[in-house]
């Protein structure tokens, strides 16, 4: 009789432990899936930043050699932002570098006599392109994915069920944080 009682308690404890682990894993996996669903919005913003870089490059190629270092720096950032297999941390670094590189390229273009003589390119370089770049940077910084990933990671680490889920293989969400 005593052995059956212990077996019953052991089975009950195992069932409770399984239920806790299963619930933590499924719950946090679902939370992470919701965060990952917001990535599409961030990706759209990054695509817009890459398009802004492409527009800057189009104007720059009319006035500079394709071997120009400032032009190549912007192009490298654009390629990283458009690459599907790049990590979010590399894309965040490229996004930050894009602002610096594009500002330098636009300043270089604004000083060129050929740009000053072309009313269309002058308007692009002095007004339209810097505004497009600044707006895309602001939208990127406020993207819903950034907030959702940071909140998910905080909650996952702060709650007991989250730590249990991490032990069971549920990972943190990769954050898009610009340096």
N, C-alpha and C positions, 0 to 999 in steps of 0.2 A: 504494500500500500504506500509506504513511504517513497519507494522508487518511482512509482507512477506520479506522485505529486511533484517530485523533482523534474521528471520528464515533462510534465505538463507546464511547469513554470519555465523550463528551458525553452520549450516550443513557443510559449507565449512571449518570452523575451526576444527570441529570434524573430517572431512575426512582427513585433513592435519595432525592432531594429530595422528589419527589412522595409517596413512601411515608412519609417522616418527617412531612410536612405533613398528609397524610391521616390517619395514625395519631394525631397530636397532636389534630387537630380532632375526630375521632370519639371518642377516649378522653375528652377533657375535656368534650365535649358530653354524653357519657353520665354523667360524674361530676356535671355540673350538673343533669341530669335527676333523678338520685337525690336531690340536695339539694331540688329542687323538689317531689319526692314527699312529703317530710316537712312541707311547708307545710300540708297538711291538718290535721295535729296542732296547729300553731300557730293556724290559723284556728279550730279548735274551741275553743281556750282563749280566743281573742279574743271569740268568740261568747258564751262563758260570762261574760266580763267585761262585755260589753254587757248580758247578761241581769241581772247583779248591779246594774248601773246602772239598768236598767228597774225592778227591784224597789224600789230606793231612790226612784226617781221616783214610783212608785205610792204609796208611803207619804207622800212629800213633798207630792204633789198633794192629799192629804186634809187637809193642814194649812197649806199655803202657796198663795199666788196663783201661777198659771202664769207670771206676769211676773217672779217673783222671780229675781234674778241668779244666786244659788247653784244654784237648780234649773235654770236655762237653761244654766249652765256644764256641769253633769253631762249634760244632754241633748245638748249639742253634742259632747261626747266620745263618748257612746253612738252617735250617728249616724255619726261618723267611723269608729268601730270596726266598725260594721255595713256600711259602704259597700264594695262589691266593687271599685270602681274607684280606691280610695285607695292610695297607695304605702305600703310598709311603714314608711318613715321617718315619715310623717304618722300612721300608726296607732300607732307607738311613742311619738310625742309625745303623742297623745291618751290612750294608756294611762297614761302618767306623769301627765298632767294630771287624768285621771279619779280617781286616788288622792287627789290634793290636793283637787280639787273635791268629791268625795264625802265626804271627811273633814270638810270645812268645812260641807257641807250636813247631814251627820249631827249635827255639833255644834250647828248652828243648830236642828235639829229636837229634839234632846235638851233644849234649853233652853225649848221651848215648853210652856206649861201644858196645851194640848190633847193633846200627845203623852204627857205625864206622867199624864194622867187616863185615857188609853186603854191598858189593860194589854197588848193585842196589839201596838200600834204601839210602845209603850215597849220591849217585848222585841225587836222587830225593830231599832229604832234603836240600842239599847244593846248588843245581843249578836249577833243573827243576821246582820244586814247588814254590820257591820264585819268580822266573821269571814269572810263570803263574799268580800268585797272583798279582804281580805288574802291569803286562800288563792289566789284567782285571780291575784293579782299575783305571788305566789311561783311558781306553776306557769308563768306566762308567762315569767318570767325564766329558768327552767330548761328551756324548751321545746327539744326536739331540733332543731328547725329553726335556732334561734339558734346552736347549737354546730356543726351541719353546715355552715351558710353561712359561718361564720367560718373553719372549718378548710379548706373548699374554696377560699375566697378566698386564704388564706395559702399553701396548696399551689400554687395556680395562679400566684401571683406569684413563688414561690420556685423553681420548677422550670423548666428550659430548655424542656421540651415545653409547659409551661403558658404561658410567655411567647410561644412560637411560636403556640399556639392563640389567644391573645389577639390577635396580629397578624392571624390569619385570621378573626377575628370572634366568637370565643367570649368572652362577657362574664362579669363577676363576678356572684355571686349577691347580690341585695339583702339586706342584713342588717337584722334587727329588733333594734335596739339602743336601749334606753331611755336618754334623756339623763341 
